[in-house]
Amino acid sequence: MLDKDILKEFQDVVGPEFIDDGDVMTNIYAYNWCTEFVNYMEGKEPIPFSSVPKAVILPSTTEEVQKIVQLCNKYKIKFKAQSTGLGPWNQPSTDNSIILDLRRMNKIVKIDEKNLYAVVESYVSGAQLQAEAMKYGLTVHMPGAGPMASPLASHTSMAGPGFTSPQTGHSARNVLGVEWVLPDGNILRLGSLGQKNNPDWFIGDGPGPSLRGIMRGWVGAKSGIGVFTKVGIKLFPYPTDTKFVMTGHAPLYNFEKPDYIRAYVFDCKSWKGLEKIMLRVEEEEVGFIVSHISGLAVMAIFSYSIEGLMDKMALGVLKNPLLVVMGARTKREFDYKQMVMEDILTEYDLENIVDTKYVPEKVFYAECLRANLGYHGFIATGGFQSAKGQADAAALCLRAEKTNIPLKQKYIKKEAIANDFGEGAWMTSYEGGHFFHMESPTMFNQSDLKSVKGMANYMDESNKQDLIKHLGAPFFIEGDKLHDEWGPHMMNYHNWLRKIKAAFDPNGVADSGFYITAKKEGENK
Amino acid sequence: MTTEHFPEEEYQRMIKMCLRCSVCKWIPQVQIKSQKYASCCPAMDIYDYHAYSGGGRIILALAYEMGRVKPSEDLLNIVYRCTECGNCAIACKYMNTLEPLEIIMRFREKLVKDGYGPMPQQKAYTEAMKKVNNPYNEPHEKRVDWLPSDIKVDPDAKLLYYVGCTSSYRRKEMAIAAARIMNAAGVPFNILKDDEFCCGSPVYRTGDVESFKVQLNKNLDVMESKGIETIIFSCAGCYDTFKVDYPLYREYNFEVLHTVEFFEQLIEEGKLKFTTEVPITVTYHDPCHLGRTAEQYEEWAGDELKLMPLVSINIPPKPKNIGARGVYDAPRNILNKIPGLKLVEMERIMEYSYCCGAGAGVKSAFPDMAIRASKNRIEEAEDSGANILVSACPFCSTNLQDGIKESGSKLKYYDISELILMALGLEPEKLKQATAGGS
């Protein structure tokens, strides 16, 4: 709870109904998915509750956010901002913290269809923005977490892959102008938004040096470097026509397939073949989804229940599967893309199982377009989380995947994680194959203590393996402990990160549990 | 079927499984057509805090079980500011296997058992129900005051029209319309008059299961003693309670139909013939209790097969209520058969229809919340291009009409049975009013 006088000051900012420091509300906000194994990894009790915030506050404007942050500085209270709120990164790391739930900041400020960008506030979801952009024949880089997640959070503060990354890239590459409440309470407007004359959102860099790297770097600061209240983000042509007609009932809606959409799933038969074919498909720029997933994941993306998943065992035998979904706006474009794919299939002697060996439910295509495929990962055990998270060349991503298999199998044998033969993986390209992302989704049971502990140990060992085998940095290297472990092996980046933190957050009020604190170099050694 | 449809161990397991993903705040992701009408949860729209979402309530249930929070006014306000519309459950169960609505209902039941729930206003109507058989605290002997003398009731008929408290005391036009339609079709029907008691839905949904069971037994005793073969309901809430909830506690041997299902049959059989043009543009509001929550629990007596560590399947698969078996086609088929009538749809319909805002004790304990939710729905109805809002539930009717009044909307509201009467040529004055100001 907050001291009464301090509470009053916060109430004066947002109104008494939009701050709650009671036990009930603060405990609800202390919960999140995967917090149990994060707690265990940090040597705490493996329960799904983090530190309990002192209060939860719901600002509605940038000015209110600014005043809240100023009060946090005044009273040395940390703050943690969250939007749609999926995952432990939204949790405070100390009980001297308040949560800013940005739920009321949910406006689509504008859609500039001519210049292909939209400006959104924090709580606009991916599906909401896409639905509105579709009215102009456009789409957006959808968060990898799913269409219910916030593009602003994804673009400014989190890792950035998504199912449509071959077309729409990485979150960091989609950020344009940004309105940013710094940890000291100042408002910084990045890129063209910072211009004196005619400020607008169309570019994120300059005038002067770009701050995009400082703002979010590769995986974002998870609110550890301030609060992002508005962001300009790129829009892209929607891959197909935008009719999006749905009849019937959940979950197997009858989706009227757009005129020009087609899915391919084929077995590349070997790791080398997979690399070659994936690069080739990307080079041709025919798919808006180009994802390598495991055989089990192929079963999952076509399923809507665990029983349905197990019915598709025949698909699970695919050794090195690749999913390609293409869309087109004209028949000419569609014919061309299909011909390209036919050439590739012939050249590499591949067999497309879609519509030959397996006919997907119609709603599958709607899920591809809405970027809802990731949610199928929860079907088997109700919980999963990914290890790895490399962003690199295809070869390194595949090496990381291969080397992870024996490790995963070790934990499968221990019955800590579910059996995906150790192969569970998702790999996508960015921007037509210029670089790639790989993560290793792992199914566990968050309500089973043995599974939680096993998952935590597996994640820890997977991180260490990446370090020892030079497989690049996983995306969940967060917090002082892991940065201190990894920094010395990676040109001491952590020291620079600390300098940034110190410069931007002199009072250390932006909760850095999933970022880095400004403690002096070597302090942790 | 027994209360074991949702065993305590399932409750205890599920409250630990929320992903906190926020899916429960929106209609199914693939159904979102605009930002404005993406939301599925009235409580979230009004109170904003995550606590008010389906997931937030699951977390609260867990925090309560773990002893992290104690019963308090704050806790009760969160638990009871929910219409139990079940939209969060549809969104969640699109892919997941959690049961947010079952968890919310069980949590309330626990709070009542522990001596904390329901809310004071709900306790008051529970007492009224016990005393005078209706939650409105109206005299029991006035229950049939709605019945005009020219309506024929057949005391020997095996078809029973269960009027319900709201139609008997508050929305008499619905009771009258239903009865007139049956007279027009030449279908003999009976009503229970003094022997009709509250179905118990208002208390069941606040967690007072013991008081509910008393009502259930009173009603079933009467119906069984009269050898009833079919009961029809114009109230979606009563219908849902009889169809879905009663069998969890006591089996019965009669058929249960909502008037829209029954009237659709009469139209199909040619017993009701529409003779009059009704040139209006309407949009139809799916009541939660006639739609997504009106799915009966299916018996499941299979086995759980552990395929591998952490992964089990049910053989045969356990039936999952996901709203697909609600009554959606019958009202639409009726409306589409009315000559001259144009039906336009809102964005949120059928299993992901937005709630009117009244249910599960909210209208009584949190009238402001009920009105604000209703106003959201009214705006959506206006945006559909319709000038008439139609539904099939007296409780939705009351709250939506309150919302129309409060928002100053020009929308008119009719129950579907009133439109049927107009099409039968039996309500020329009402038809004139409905068409006044253009269609």
Chai-1 contact restraints between the chains, C-beta under 6 A:
chainA,res_idxA,chainB,res_idxB,connection_type,confidence,min_distance_angstrom,max_distance_angstrom,comment,restraint_id
A,G22,B,D74,contact,1.0,0.0,6.0,A-B,restraint_1
A,D23,B,V69,contact,1.0,0.0,6.0,A-B,restraint_2
A,V24,B,V69,contact,1.0,0.0,6.0,A-B,restraint_3
A,V24,B,D74,contact,1.0,0.0,6.0,A-B,restraint_4
A,V24,B,L75,contact,1.0,0.0,6.0,A-B,restraint_5
A,M25,B,A51,contact,1.0,0.0,6.0,A-B,restraint_6
A,N27,B,A63,contact,1.0,0.0,6.0,A-B,restraint_7
A,N27,B,R68,contact,1.0,0.0,6.0,A-B,restraint_8
A,N27,B,V69,contact,1.0,0.0,6.0,A-B,restraint_9
A,I28,B,A51,contact,1.0,0.0,6.0,A-B,restraint_10
A,I28,B,G56,contact,1.0,0.0,6.0,A-B,restraint_11
A,I28,B,I59,contact,1.0,0.0,6.0,A-B,restraint_12
A,I28,B,L60,contact,1.0,0.0,6.0,A-B,restraint_13
A,Y31,B,I59,contact,1.0,0.0,6.0,A-B,restraint_14
A,N32,B,R20,contact,1.0,0.0,6.0,A-B,restraint_15
A,W33,B,L19,contact,1.0,0.0,6.0,A-B,restraint_16
A,W33,B,R20,contact,1.0,0.0,6.0,A-B,restraint_17
A,L58,B,D48,contact,1.0,0.0,6.0,A-B,restraint_18
A,T84,B,S22,contact,1.0,0.0,6.0,A-B,restraint_19
A,L86,B,C21,contact,1.0,0.0,6.0,A-B,restraint_20
A,R103,B,D48,contact,1.0,0.0,6.0,A-B,restraint_21
A,R104,B,D48,contact,1.0,0.0,6.0,A-B,restraint_22
A,I108,B,Q35,contact,1.0,0.0,6.0,A-B,restraint_23
A,A127,B,Q29,contact,1.0,0.0,6.0,A-B,restraint_24
A,A127,B,I32,contact,1.0,0.0,6.0,A-B,restraint_25
A,Q128,B,Q35,contact,1.0,0.0,6.0,A-B,restraint_26
A,Q128,B,A38,contact,1.0,0.0,6.0,A-B,restraint_27
A,A131,B,I32,contact,1.0,0.0,6.0,A-B,restraint_28
A,A131,B,K33,contact,1.0,0.0,6.0,A-B,restraint_29
A,A131,B,S34,contact,1.0,0.0,6.0,A-B,restraint_30
A,E132,B,Q35,contact,1.0,0.0,6.0,A-B,restraint_31
A,P147,B,Q29,contact,1.0,0.0,6.0,A-B,restraint_32
A,M148,B,S22,contact,1.0,0.0,6.0,A-B,restraint_33
A,M148,B,V23,contact,1.0,0.0,6.0,A-B,restraint_34
A,M148,B,Q29,contact,1.0,0.0,6.0,A-B,restraint_35
A,H249,B,A324,contact,1.0,0.0,6.0,A-B,restraint_36
A,H249,B,E351,contact,1.0,0.0,6.0,A-B,restraint_37
A,A250,B,P28,contact,1.0,0.0,6.0,A-B,restraint_38
A,A250,B,I90,contact,1.0,0.0,6.0,A-B,restraint_39
A,A250,B,Y94,contact,1.0,0.0,6.0,A-B,restraint_40
A,A250,B,I322,contact,1.0,0.0,6.0,A-B,restraint_41
A,A250,B,G323,contact,1.0,0.0,6.0,A-B,restraint_42
A,A250,B,E351,contact,1.0,0.0,6.0,A-B,restraint_43
A,P251,B,Y94,contact,1.0,0.0,6.0,A-B,restraint_44
A,I306,B,I313,contact,1.0,0.0,6.0,A-B,restraint_45
A,E307,B,I313,contact,1.0,0.0,6.0,A-B,restraint_46
A,E307,B,P317,contact,1.0,0.0,6.0,A-B,restraint_47
A,M310,B,I313,contact,1.0,0.0,6.0,A-B,restraint_48
A,A366,B,V30,contact,1.0,0.0,6.0,A-B,restraint_49
A,R370,B,Q29,contact,1.0,0.0,6.0,A-B,restraint_50
A,R370,B,V30,contact,1.0,0.0,6.0,A-B,restraint_51
A,N372,B,Q29,contact,1.0,0.0,6.0,A-B,restraint_52
A,Y375,B,M95,contact,1.0,0.0,6.0,A-B,restraint_53
A,A380,B,V311,contact,1.0,0.0,6.0,A-B,restraint_54
A,T381,B,L310,contact,1.0,0.0,6.0,A-B,restraint_55
A,G382,B,M17,contact,1.0,0.0,6.0,A-B,restraint_56
A,E415,B,P309,contact,1.0,0.0,6.0,A-B,restraint_57
A,A418,B,L310,contact,1.0,0.0,6.0,A-B,restraint_58
A,A418,B,V311,contact,1.0,0.0,6.0,A-B,restraint_59
A,N419,B,M308,contact,1.0,0.0,6.0,A-B,restraint_60
A,N445,B,L310,contact,1.0,0.0,6.0,A-B,restraint_61
A,S447,B,R13,contact,1.0,0.0,6.0,A-B,restraint_62
A,S447,B,K16,contact,1.0,0.0,6.0,A-B,restraint_63
A,S447,B,M17,contact,1.0,0.0,6.0,A-B,restraint_64
